[in-house]
Amino acid sequence: MPQNEQFASDNYSGICPEAWDHMAQANARDDSAYGDDAWTQKAADQLRERFECDCEVFFVFNGTAANSLSLAAMTQSFHSVICHEMAHVETDECGGPEYASNGSKLLTGTGPNGKLTAESVEELVTRRTDIHYPKPRAVTLTQATEVGTLYTVEELRSIREVADHHGLRVHMDGARFANAVAALDLQPADITWRAGVDVLCLSGTKNGMASGEAILFFNRALAEDFEWRCKQAGQLASKMRFISAPWCGLLENDVWLKNAAHANACAARLEAGLAGLKGVRLSFPRQANAVFVALPEQAQARLRAMGWHFYTFIGGTARFVCSWSTTPARVDALVADISKAMAD
Ligand SMILES: *Cc1c(COP(=O)(O)O)cnc(C)c1O
């Protein structure tokens, strides 16, 4: 693949310099295994400080495991988890949440722009209350969503209200949480525990690490015995310092938010570039680091023939994702090529 000829996903990007540098620092000497090392302690403390909360922190390899294991910690096998119909847990985790929980069923709700509404949650909880139906116990929200939109604080609070009413726990899939914080210009706490989120899965991978996600239990009671759950699932890294050290690289000087703000700005530049093209329209409002464009099939084929990599998403829309490594020059080159691809 030629240099940065891709807008496929933020996980196509490499390791950002700060994460790389901290990997090298951790590699300077031998150290204790299984998270019993200073890097892991430091990364967890930095997360607690940044989130202004004495939460329980765990590190795992990837997002599917983070979501699946944390949701399993919030439910029993006869419970159900409410999510948006486009949620990654429903569409892209191969039944991982159900598997990790020994069967907690996902119930899919709806809402415009990839956002679950409080009404939809209410409808799913009250539709059935009999013993033959899995009892709703948790709701999971993706921030930023799968279609690159953002839940506002008010929307999060309204979900929390329904959750309180029906005894649901609130989980957040934060694969692009940093992009949401940067775009909303709020504190991480404002859109998590202060808005009623019990557990957050926070991605390092999509932000600029090689691999590694943090799970933050703001509701500490839910973290009981969680380390055993991780170990049993094969998610306890023996050389955990190589996950936690790069986290320190991301957290020091708020590099994670700088990476996210850069990716968001590149997406905004792409949005602005496309606004000048005839016949091009966005399928969803651009609010974070992804731009969804309703491009005709032929134009998409032409773009691919020019060497661009991107996903065709729900309903045939082309998805362009920016990351820490995206450059404004590549954004401009993409806009120019989309313009060419759209010409008759
Ligand atoms: C990327 C992503 C994940 C994590 O996926 P893994 O490939 O398992 O790391 C989770 N949720 C969303 C919304 C994602 O985009």
The ligand as a Gaussian input file, in Angstrom:
#p B3LYP/6-31G(d) Opt

LIG

0 1
 C      -12.565000      -0.962000      16.358000
 C      -13.763000      -1.037000      17.217000
 C      -13.805000      -1.899000      18.329000
 C      -12.688000      -2.840000      18.697000
 O      -12.391000      -3.774000      17.741000
 P      -11.186000      -4.815000      17.864000
 O      -10.877000      -5.127000      16.449000
 O      -11.728000      -6.007000      18.582000
 O      -10.084000      -4.189000      18.619000
 C      -14.922000      -1.822000      19.159000
 N      -15.922000      -0.983000      18.897000
 C      -15.920000      -0.157000      17.841000
 C      -17.055000       0.787000      17.633000
 C      -14.851000      -0.176000      16.960000
 O      -14.849000       0.660000      15.904000

